[in-house]
């Protein structure tokens, strides 16, 4: 049994909150550069130039890539041979979020109650997804999620008789209705299968996958490409000004489901679909 102090978890989460908000994943930055080369519209090309300048400015000035530094979503894979000492696991994560957002001078956007709307002033509580895995390590991934894109997401409980074309149509319709609101070019996370809540979780988790990697299952990899093509045929373009690139990637995560259902969830990520991870 390996002991890990709660303070170590807190400090790791704090650093990840800052890192994720200041620096894009390498694969996404490269994808933005790649897409800028084959964007056809002049307005779209101009937007891509601005996005790349913004990424460089965030690095050089050590400031957030986007003013909406998001609600902290934390994916934790905890080894079953780990013993967390000197504190509570979830309290350590929330303390880390509070430290990262306060000391990192990140915008605090979380309110304590959906109706009362009182800001918690430290961006807690985080949304925490914990999975117990073999081993004696903890993998932490922090994915700050802005709500310009989050608000455009959707879930539909489909039936087993639904066709792939109908699923593609649903995903494309969600993006079409979103228009410029999620700050395209976007990354689209799609969850297929599971039940109501697992499907949404899969869509969010899909956004954390390297955008250069396709689904390991050939059928779903092909479906990702078909969805991407369908979405980009909408012509919404960068920041909604029209163009060839509305989405830079579609990532699908799938799971077993019930014989009577086929849930599909769409979680949209803006052009700064952020996440950072560490293993302790």
Secondary structure, DSSP 8 states (H G I E B T S, - for coil): -EEEEHHHHHHHHHHHHHHHHHS--HHHHHHHHHHHHH--SHHHHHHHHHHHHHHHHHHHHT--SSS---EEEEEEEEETTEEEESS-HHHHHHHHHHHHHHHTT-----BSSTTT--B-SS--S-EEEEEEESSS-EEEEEEEE-HHHHTT-EEEEE-TT--HHHHHHHHHHHHHHHTTTT-SSEEEEEEEEE-HHHHHHHHHHHTTS-TT---SSHHHHHHHHHHHHHHHTT---GGGS--S-SEEEEEEEEEEE-TT-EEEEEEEE-TT---EEEE-
